[in-house]
Amino acid sequence: MSEVDLPQLRALRAVVDEGSFEGAAAALHLTQSAVSQRIRALETAVGQVLVRRSRPAGVTEAGAVYLRLARQVLGLAADARAEVAAGATGERTVLPIAVNADSLGAWVLPALAPLADEIAFDLHRQDQDHAAELLRDGTVVAAITTDSRPVQGCEVHRLGVLRYRPMMAAALAARCFPDGPTPEALAAAPVVVYDRQDDLQDRYLRTRGADVSRPPRHHVPATADFLLAVRLGFGWGMLPEVDAAAGERDGTLVDVDPGRTVDVTLHWQQWTLRTAALDRVSTAVRDAAERYLR
């Protein structure tokens, strides 16, 4: 097996991050042919196909191993250049991170903002129950996840608990739950769901013995729009404590089942290969979680 080199690893990372050979060529200021040659040379050196020529482009199982290598080596190289040049090059380390939607705007972006002049963030919005998959395939170097078991090559830190409550527009709740959230009422009441990975509403329904297949569903895959849909009376939905409390204060929302919550324990997983940029981000995220989460 021949040796791999930095240009080949850089090309592999760019193809995956940009989703195509054309996008990688533009990002690297190369021709598409040059990017293709580097990928072919890397695959020849490894002796296996690494890139899936699809739309968007992805990696094979072997490719995921080399994508992790690419991110690790290029991250260390960027750290070394920054240390030697004392920041004179103006080059920013790129950090791909997976974050769940309810954390992203509420507390993660404010935590990362002080670092945005020095680090280029490639944020992947991903459900907390599925974020670990992006660590395994090398797509991200860190993730907020519910998985407390470390992905191979990663370390885990508990962040805290994000509490959700079943909330609904007051007028609609009076019509749908005149006798409270009985299993029969819950089976008929419309529910707002973030996307098809979101099982928070189903988790609550199961605690009430309701049939999760029966309620009519509205899928609203955007955090602000999800909250707006609940406020407008599309149906009930599980809202983070901060949004639930705000709705109660202004009188637009009521808790359909006071005292019953769904708690989600979040963890920070990051690669064990340490870089200065990743360490700074980890500290910022963990400090912010201490203030925001339970």
Secondary structure, 3 states (H helix, E strand, C coil): CCCCCHHHHHHHHHHHHHCCHHHHHHHHCCCHHHHHHHHHHHHHHHCCCCEECCCCCEECHHHHHHHHHHHHHHHHHHHHHHHHHCCCCCCCEEEEEEECHHHHHHHHHHHHHHHCCCEEEEEEECCCCCHHHHHHCCCCCEEEECCCCCCCCEEEEEEEEEEEEEEEEHHHHHHHCCCCCCHHHHHHCCEEECCCCCCHHHHHHHHCCCCCCCCCEEECCCHHHHHHHHHCCCCEEEEEHHHHHHHHHCCCEEECCCCCCEEEEEEEEEECCCCHHHHHHHHHHHHHHHHHCC
